[in-house]
Amino acid sequence: MIEDRVEAGRRLAAALQRYSGCPGGLILAIPRGGVVVGREMSVLLRLPLDVLLTRKIGAPGNPELAIGALTETGYLYVNEELLASYPALARLSEQERLEQEREIDRRRRQYRGGRALPPLEGRTVILVDDGTATGATYLASVHALRASRVGRLVAALPVAPPETAGMISRRVDDCVVLATPDPFYAVGQHYLNFRQVDDEEVLRCLAESWRPPKQQPATTETP
């Protein structure tokens, strides 16, 4: 059992010490809860923190059932097995997809002032969330980062079901999942404190994350 997202971030940072101060390294957190975890990792590993905006597309009438997920890069992950069993979901979920596009745009303006993701090609990127169940949101994020040609992709999760953890591990270069309980019902059941995270807390975490020290301008001695 994990105390809260702060403890989760500290434990992940301890497990990922090999990336501490990695040149060009970057932590990307999936909002909202993942940003609280990522803030702790950022400070302890001395790596900058940013967000990767990915939104789950839920089934009509059952939003917890993930049909797929949409990332801010435009990558759409679809649960092909689910749609094969219930083809009508594809048509019914179109409105949900449009709503998530609008929410991604709102969060981009709220969290980054409208700016795009920083350059990712060739960089070591640690992708963090506060946990995952079906893996739809996380796997969509992994595929989007692969398409962005990151140099090394590291998965960091406090908790995930064994099957989902295995799927993720096969798609990244390095993977740390603190706990893989079985049976697995919901991420929040594995935290003592799993309170809601709002936009203000996301902004505070981003402001409190590690920043590289500013280089002092070179001085010229007067002869």
C-alpha positions as CSV (number, residue, x, y, z in Angstrom):
1,M,0.0,0.0,0.0
2,I,1.3,3.5,-1.0
3,E,0.7,6.4,1.4
4,D,0.1,9.0,-1.3
5,R,1.4,10.4,-4.6
6,V,4.3,12.2,-2.8
7,E,5.5,8.9,-1.4
8,A,5.0,7.2,-4.8
9,G,7.3,9.9,-6.4
10,R,10.0,9.4,-3.8
11,R,10.0,5.7,-4.1
12,L,10.1,5.9,-7.9
13,A,13.0,8.3,-7.7
14,A,14.9,5.9,-5.5
15,A,14.4,3.1,-8.0
16,L,15.5,5.4,-10.9
17,Q,18.7,6.8,-9.4
18,R,20.6,5.7,-12.4
19,Y,19.0,8.6,-14.3
20,S,19.8,11.3,-11.7
21,G,21.1,14.4,-13.5
22,C,20.9,12.6,-16.9
23,P,22.1,15.1,-19.6
24,G,19.1,16.1,-21.7
25,G,16.8,14.0,-19.5
26,L,13.2,15.0,-19.0
27,I,10.3,13.8,-16.9
28,L,6.9,13.9,-18.6
29,A,3.9,13.4,-16.3
30,I,0.4,12.6,-17.3
31,P,-2.0,15.1,-15.6
32,R,-3.4,15.4,-13.2
33,G,-2.3,12.9,-10.5
34,G,0.9,12.0,-12.4
35,V,2.2,15.5,-12.0
36,V,2.3,15.3,-8.2
37,V,4.3,12.1,-8.5
38,G,6.5,13.7,-11.2
39,R,7.3,16.7,-9.0
40,E,8.9,14.6,-6.4
41,M,10.9,12.7,-9.0
42,S,12.0,15.9,-10.6
43,V,13.4,17.4,-7.4
44,L,15.1,14.2,-6.3
45,L,16.5,13.2,-9.7
46,R,17.4,16.8,-10.7
47,L,15.5,16.5,-14.0
48,P,13.1,19.1,-15.5
49,L,9.4,18.3,-15.4
50,D,6.7,18.9,-18.1
51,V,3.3,17.4,-18.9
52,L,2.2,15.1,-21.6
53,L,-1.5,15.7,-22.3
54,T,-3.3,12.4,-22.8
55,R,-7.0,11.8,-22.3
56,K,-8.9,8.6,-22.0
57,I,-11.9,8.0,-24.4
58,G,-14.5,6.2,-22.3
59,A,-17.4,4.2,-23.5
60,P,-20.8,6.0,-23.6
61,G,-22.6,5.4,-20.3
62,N,-19.5,3.8,-18.9
63,P,-16.6,6.3,-18.8
64,E,-14.3,4.1,-16.8
65,L,-14.3,1.6,-19.7
66,A,-11.5,2.8,-22.0
67,I,-12.2,2.5,-25.7
68,G,-8.9,4.3,-26.3
69,A,-7.0,7.4,-25.6
70,L,-6.0,10.6,-27.4
71,T,-2.6,12.4,-26.9
72,E,-1.8,16.1,-27.6
73,T,0.4,15.0,-30.5
74,G,-2.7,13.7,-32.3
75,Y,-1.9,10.0,-31.7
76,L,-5.1,8.0,-31.1
77,Y,-4.8,4.7,-29.3
78,V,-7.8,2.3,-29.9
79,N,-8.8,-0.8,-28.0
80,E,-9.2,-2.9,-31.1
81,E,-10.3,-6.0,-29.2
82,L,-13.1,-4.0,-27.5
83,L,-14.3,-2.4,-30.7
84,A,-14.3,-5.8,-32.5
85,S,-16.7,-7.1,-29.9
86,Y,-18.9,-3.9,-29.8
87,P,-18.5,-2.1,-33.2
88,A,-21.2,0.4,-32.4
89,L,-18.9,1.9,-29.8
90,A,-16.8,3.4,-32.5
91,R,-19.6,5.7,-33.7
92,L,-20.9,6.4,-30.2
93,S,-17.5,7.4,-28.9
94,E,-16.8,10.1,-31.6
95,Q,-18.5,12.8,-29.5
96,E,-16.3,11.8,-26.5
97,R,-13.2,12.1,-28.7
98,L,-14.1,15.6,-29.7
99,E,-14.7,16.5,-26.0
100,Q,-11.3,15.2,-25.1
101,E,-9.7,17.2,-27.9
102,R,-11.2,20.4,-26.4
103,E,-10.0,19.4,-22.9
104,I,-6.5,18.8,-24.2
105,D,-6.5,22.2,-25.7
106,R,-7.8,23.8,-22.5
107,R,-5.1,22.1,-20.4
108,R,-2.3,23.1,-22.9
109,R,-3.3,26.7,-22.4
110,Q,-3.7,26.3,-18.6
111,Y,-0.5,24.3,-17.9
112,R,1.8,25.6,-20.6
113,G,0.4,28.9,-21.8
114,G,-0.4,27.3,-25.1
115,R,3.1,26.2,-26.0
116,A,3.8,22.9,-27.6
117,L,5.9,20.1,-26.1
118,P,9.6,20.7,-25.9
119,P,11.9,19.0,-28.5
120,L,12.0,15.3,-27.6
121,E,14.1,13.7,-30.4
122,G,17.1,11.8,-29.0
123,R,16.3,12.6,-25.3
124,T,15.9,10.3,-22.4
125,V,12.3,10.7,-21.3
126,I,10.8,9.2,-18.1
127,L,7.0,8.9,-18.5
128,V,5.2,8.9,-15.2
129,D,1.6,8.6,-14.0
130,D,0.1,7.8,-10.5
131,G,-0.9,4.3,-11.8
132,T,-2.7,2.6,-14.6
133,A,-5.4,-0.1,-14.9
134,T,-6.2,-0.9,-18.5
135,G,-3.1,0.9,-19.7
136,A,-5.0,2.8,-22.5
137,T,-3.9,6.3,-21.5
138,Y,-0.4,5.2,-20.7
139,L,0.1,3.1,-23.8
140,A,-1.2,6.0,-26.0
141,S,1.4,8.2,-24.4
142,V,4.1,5.6,-25.0
143,H,3.2,5.3,-28.7
144,A,3.1,9.1,-29.1
145,L,6.6,9.4,-27.6
146,R,8.0,6.7,-29.8
147,A,6.6,8.6,-32.8
148,S,8.5,11.7,-31.5
149,R,11.7,9.7,-31.7
150,V,12.9,9.9,-28.1
151,G,16.3,8.4,-27.5
152,R,15.4,6.3,-24.5
153,L,11.9,5.8,-23.1
154,V,11.6,4.9,-19.4
155,A,8.2,3.9,-17.9
156,A,7.7,4.8,-14.2
157,L,4.5,3.7,-12.4
158,P,3.7,3.2,-8.8
159,V,1.1,0.5,-9.5
160,A,-0.4,-1.5,-12.4
161,P,-1.9,-4.9,-12.9
162,P,0.6,-7.6,-14.0
163,E,-0.7,-7.9,-17.5
164,T,-0.7,-4.2,-18.1
165,A,2.8,-3.8,-16.6
166,G,3.9,-6.5,-19.0
167,M,2.4,-4.8,-22.1
168,I,4.1,-1.5,-21.1
169,S,7.5,-3.1,-20.4
170,R,7.6,-4.6,-23.8
171,R,7.2,-1.2,-25.4
172,V,9.8,0.8,-23.6
173,D,13.5,0.7,-23.0
174,D,13.3,0.5,-19.2
175,C,10.4,0.0,-16.9
176,V,9.9,0.4,-13.1
177,V,6.5,-0.5,-11.6
178,L,6.6,-0.5,-7.8
179,A,3.7,-2.9,-7.3
180,T,1.7,-5.3,-9.6
181,P,-1.1,-6.6,-7.4
182,D,-3.4,-9.3,-8.5
183,P,-6.3,-9.1,-8.5
184,F,-6.4,-5.5,-9.5
185,Y,-9.6,-3.4,-9.4
186,A,-8.7,0.3,-9.4
187,V,-5.6,2.4,-8.9
188,G,-7.0,4.3,-5.9
189,Q,-7.4,1.1,-3.9
190,H,-3.6,0.8,-3.6
191,Y,-3.2,4.3,-2.0
192,L,-4.1,5.2,1.6
193,N,-4.7,8.8,0.3
194,F,-5.9,9.2,-3.3
195,R,-7.6,12.5,-3.2
196,Q,-8.5,14.5,-6.3
197,V,-5.9,16.8,-7.9
198,D,-7.0,20.1,-9.4
199,D,-5.5,22.4,-11.9
200,E,-4.1,24.7,-9.2
201,E,-2.1,21.8,-7.7
202,V,-0.8,20.8,-11.1
203,L,0.5,24.4,-11.7
204,R,2.0,24.5,-8.2
205,C,3.8,21.2,-8.8
206,L,5.2,22.4,-12.2
207,A,6.4,25.6,-10.5
208,E,8.1,23.7,-7.7
209,S,9.9,21.2,-10.0
210,W,13.6,21.2,-10.5
211,R,15.1,23.8,-12.8
212,P,18.7,23.7,-14.2
213,P,20.9,26.4,-12.6
214,K,21.3,29.5,-14.8
215,Q,24.7,29.8,-16.3
216,Q,26.5,33.0,-15.3
217,P,27.6,35.1,-18.2
218,A,31.3,35.0,-19.0
219,T,33.2,38.0,-17.7
220,T,36.1,39.6,-19.4
221,E,38.9,40.8,-17.2
222,T,40.1,44.4,-17.8
223,P,43.9,44.5,-18.4
